[in-house]
Amino acid sequence: MNKPITNKTHQLLLQRVAEKSQAAVANAIGRDVSTVSRFFSGQGGIHIDEMEDLFDVLGLKIIECEGDIVSLPKEHFEALRTIARRGI
């Protein structure tokens, strides 16, 4: 795995959790705050089926593009999609 991308993604996730709060994340995925805290500190995990809710509460969307996976804020994705549709 590409370390710079991993570190960038990790930092983005931590920044978004700090903005939203661990309590908001825990509520969104139906877990307690201690589980979320352990997950983001590398001491525990969450279920794969909770990832969609996790990214949703953090305002992120994962998009597959020709085999590459890109994550970006939902509002950025929507803006890019609008620009693409208008042919700008």
C-alpha positions, 0 to 999 in steps of 0.5 A: 500500500502506498504510505503517503496516500494512506497517511493522507487518508488517515489524517483526513479521517481523523480531521473529520472525526474531530470536526463531527465528534466521536459521539456523532460517529458512534451514533451513526454506526450504532456503536459506543464511543469507546469502540470508535475511539479504539478504532481510530487509535488502531486498538480495535475494529468496526464491521465492514458493513459499518463503513458506509455509515462511517464515511457518510457521517464524515461527509466522504464518498468512495468512488471507484474510477477505473480500478483506482479508489478515490475518497473526497468530501461529498460536496467536492464530488457533487461540485465535480459531477455538476461541472462534468455534466455541464461540460465545463 
